Amino acid sequence: MTRLETLIEDSSAAKALEKALNHERLNHQDGLDIMKSDDLHLIGTVADEIREKDCSNKVSFVQSYNMNYTNYCVARCSICAFYRPYKKGVSSPDGYTLTLQEALDQVKDGVSLGATEIHIVGGFNPELPVEYYENLFRGIKERWPQVTIKALTLAEVSFIAKITRNSIEELFTRLKRAGLDAHTGGGAEIFDPTIRNIISTPPKCNSSEWLHTAEVAHKLGIPGNSTMLYGHVEGPEHIVDHMLRLRDSQDKSPGFLCFIPLKFSPGNTELLKSGKVTGESSSMLDLKVIATARLLLSNSINNISIYWVALGTELAQVALGYGGNDLVGTAFSEKVYGATGRNEVVTIERMAHLVREVGRIPVERDTFYKELRLL
């Protein structure tokens, strides 16, 4: 018996960890046992071993530029510090909606920085017709045909479809024809309806609508991220349920390129002001979520992405030893987390250095996880 097997034998999550090492698919109870275990280092060790099997010792990231086309939003979610309340005919001093030229000027800045991916998300602004997005995507592709357009959270797509009276399929078909290459996967938050009702509002789609939107996108050849927002009012059971529902969706309609656990940043949010949360989640929870994702999603969604914007670069480095194999991207001009006080900027050179510091191999990739070059 190896030392690792001996340690596992004494763990409260022994059954789940043994199943993982035997490459068996884990269930809800396995996920709960892992999330509730105090054996964080052991869980991380097993997750890292599975990560090496799934993804080798390379750590990937894309050169990306974030463009947020509007901050006006009817959803007004308590987890968001970025939005400005939308009210017809009333403008906010710091509210905005980019014109086509303003948006293209931002994309030009991103391309000049080396971005190969333009990441586009915004608020739920009911004044914007489908043509706004079509013209934006066409404008980008006409000027910079080499860049990938990864645009719109699945929650945005669901909202736009409803207010423009398009089906999800009709909307995606139009957007793909205009230049959409991939979706961003955002807006998933937590699927459990009780938790979702606390952190979200009715203008945002429910979990079934989100998953349906993902499945339609994938069937039309539009892949993208899968995400989860944690570290607010959810419990371990909600985290595990969320991951397994993503896994089920991937089984049904493959198309998720990665899973990104998004750490909730409470600064300037209504959830913090209301006292329902008092601060950020612990680093222990952050690492456990990442390790659990690797163990639950292995052989389903194999790219477990560490969003350094939310964790900070130092904790992101540690997370690479807990099952993570991807650092998402450079995220130039990121504003959503920036609105909560997180404004760290990382160049591709700095990203590569962070990876090498932990003994891994940095790789620049494209949006679809194809390797472009070793760094």
SEMAR-685086 format. One record per residue (C-alpha): x, y, z. Coordinates in steps of 0.2 Angstrom, whole numbers, plus 5000, padded with zeros to 4 digits. Layout:
<rs>
XYZ ...
</rs>
This chain:
<rs>
500050005000 500750174995 500850325007 499450404998 498350254999 498750245018 498250425020 496650405010 496150255021 496050365036 495150505028 493250545030 493250555011 494150395008 492750314998 492650464986 494550484984 494750294981 493450304967 494350454960 496050364959 495150214951 494450334938 492650294943 491350434941 490850514958 489150544964 488250684975 488750594991 490550584985 490550764982 489850804999 491050695008 492450784999 491750965002 491450925021 493150845024 494550935033 495850835024 496150985012 497950945008 497550755004 496050814993 497250924984 498550794981 497250674974 496450814963 498250854957 498650674952 496950664942 497350834934 499050764928 498150624920 496850734912 497950874906 499750844909 500950974917 500451114905 499551274911 498651364898 497851544896 497251654882 497751834878 495951914881 495252084881 493652114891 492352234883 490752284893 489552364881 488352434894 488152434913 486352474913 485352324919 483552284924 484152134935 484952224949 485652074957 486252084975 487952004970 488352134957 489352304959 489552334941 487752374936 486852534936 484952524937 483952544921 482452654920 481752704904 482152884900 483252914915 485152914914 486352884928 487952994930 489052844928 487952734917 488352704899 488052604883 489352604870 489052654853 489652544839 491152654836 491552664854 491552474856 492652454840 493852574847 494052474863 494252314852 495652404843 496452434860 496352254864 497052194848 498552314849 498852234866 498952064858 497251994862 496651844851 495051834860 493751974863 492651934879 491052034878 489752044892 488652174899 487052224908 485252174904 484852334894 483052314886 483352454874 484652354864 483952264849 484652104841 485452224828 486552304841 487452144844 487452094826 488252254820 489552244834 490052064829 490052104811 491052264814 492352164824 492552024811 492652144796 494152244804 494952104814 494451934806 495851844815 495051874833 493851764842 492251834848 491751754864 490251854869 488751854881 488351764896 487051624894 485951734905 486051884893 485651774878 484051714887 483551894892 483851954874 482851814867 481351854878 481352044875 481652034856 480351884855 481651774847 481851584851 483551544859 483951444843 483451594832 484451714842 486051604842 485851574823 485851764820 487251794831 488351654824 488051724807 488551894812 490251824820 489951744837 491151604840 490851554858 489851604873 490551654890 489451544901 489151674914 487551704924 487451524930 487751584948 487151434959 485751324951 484851284967 483251394967 483251444985 484951514984 484751584967 483251684973 484251764986 485751824975 484751844959 483151924952 481751864940 482451954924 483951834925 483451664919 483251514931 484351364931 483351264919 483351404906 485251434908 485551244905 484351244890 485251394883 486851304884 486251154876 485551244861 487151344859 488151184859 486951094846 487251244835 489151234836 489351374848 490451314863 490951404878 491351414897 490351334911 490351434927 489851444946 489851584958 490251524976 490751604992 489151694996 487551615005 487751434997 488151275006 489251125001 487651034994 487251174982 489051174975 489050994972 487350994964 487851134953 489351044947 488450884944 487050974934 488451044923 489150864920 487450804916 487250944903 488950904896 488450724894 486850774885 487550904874 489450924874 490151104872 490851164888 492651204885 493051224904 492351254921 492751414930 492351424948 492051614951 492451674969 491151794975 491951974977 490752064990 491452234989 490152374985 488752244983 487052244990 487352074997 488752145008 487752295013 486252195018 487352095030 486951925022 488851905019 490151985029 491751955018 492551845006 492651655007 494151575014 495651515004 495251345011 493551345003 494251414987 495551274985 494251144990 493051194977 494351184964 494951014969 493150954970 492851014953 494250914946 493650754955 491850774950 492150834932 493550724927 493250644910 491850764907 492450944908 494350924909 494851104909 494751174927 495051354925 495751464939 495151644938 496551734945 495651904944 494451844958 495751744968 497351854966 498951784958 499651704973 498151604978 497951564959 499651484959 499251374974 497651324966 498651254951 499151114964 497351074968 496751024951 496851174941 497651174923 497151344916 497251524921 495851584909 496651734902 497551904903 495751994905 496352164900 495152294904 494052184916 492752294924 491452174933 492652114947 493552284945 491952364952 492152274968 493952334970 494952204961 496052294948 497652184947 498352184929 499352044922 500352034906 500651874896 502451874902 501951894920 500651754918 502051634911 503151684925 501851634938 501651464930 503551434929 503651484948 502651324952 503551214941 502351194927 502451234908 501551394902 500651384886 499751514876 498151444869 496651504859 494851514864 494551334860 496051264870 497151234855 498951264860 499751414851 501451414858 502551364873 503151514883 
</rs>
